[in-house]
Amino acid sequence: MISFVYLGVGRFRDIPVFKIGKARHPKRRTANLGIKLVGYFLCVDDIEAFAMENAIRQRIRAMGGRNVGKTSDWFHYKTILFQEVQSWFKNDIGDLDAILARVFQNAGEFAFLEDRIETLEKLLAAKNKIISMQEEIIQLLKKRTDSPQKHHEEMMELVHTYLNEYTDMCLTHVQGAYSQVIELMREVQTSGTN
């Protein structure tokens, strides 16, 4: 699910501050914190958002930014530093409403795709278990002395064919689901940048 890294400005314990945070709904988050949302980055997922949030915070510290107390996300407000940080962010908050509307419109589609991917992961795990069991069967068949060689070859060919068909089917499902997820994420990102 997409996520945002946001820039907020306001007061924290009566100290002028700005904040670098991560949220799926930055307008709601900043409102809950009692600060003004002034910029954001759209990220593909939480992992990308955490990485970007961390990189921005480190860059701010490298530029002389000081955290408020022991926090890692609240910074003392200094006009020049804040203006520099603000220039890194997309500042048209009006666009954010359109992005969020599209995200929540697609939330059901994302949930469906996440469920489908989870099902496919279980299917792949089952496939691996079947392969393991079939390999055990093959080993047992090889050890049998009363079966003719031709029977072994036919059985092994049958197992090989079955595994190839099953693997192709699983890969087709996984690739299809992955393609759908990527396409939806791109649609959401594109709608956010238009």
Secondary structure, 3 states (H helix, E strand, C coil): CCEEEEEEEEEECCEEEEEEEEECCHHHHHHHHCCEEEEEEEECCHHHHHHHHHHHHHHHHHCCCCECCCCCCEEECCHHHHHHHHHHCECCHHHHHHHHHHHHHHHHHHHHHHHHHHHHHHHHHHHHHHHHHHHHHHHHHHHCCCCCHHHHHHHHHHHHHHHHHHHHHHHHHHHHHHHHHHHHHHHHHHHHHC
